[in-house]
């Protein structure tokens, strides 16, 4: 009747996905920061391609982090609904 207990095997896939997306977002943001810092430090002439590349990396980092946070929040919300349903079923069954 009740759902199986929470284990890494049942929810590890979603947590791993969220961690990978967080790592992707951090890596993209870090890469863009390094590239931007290198270009500013060397005082190169900014070409249009370089600016679009930096902006693309920053946007990819932002969207990666946003997607990871939304996925993680969705998973946690799902766990809360499952836990509430199990508590409600146990409460209704009585002793």
VENQUI-V771255 format. One record per helix or strand. SS is the DSSP state (alpha for helix, beta for strand). FROM is the first residue (numbers start at 1). LEN is the number of residues. If there is no record, write none. Layout:
BEGIN
SS/FROM/LEN + SS/FROM/LEN
END
This chain:
BEGIN
alpha/8/35 + alpha/48/46
END
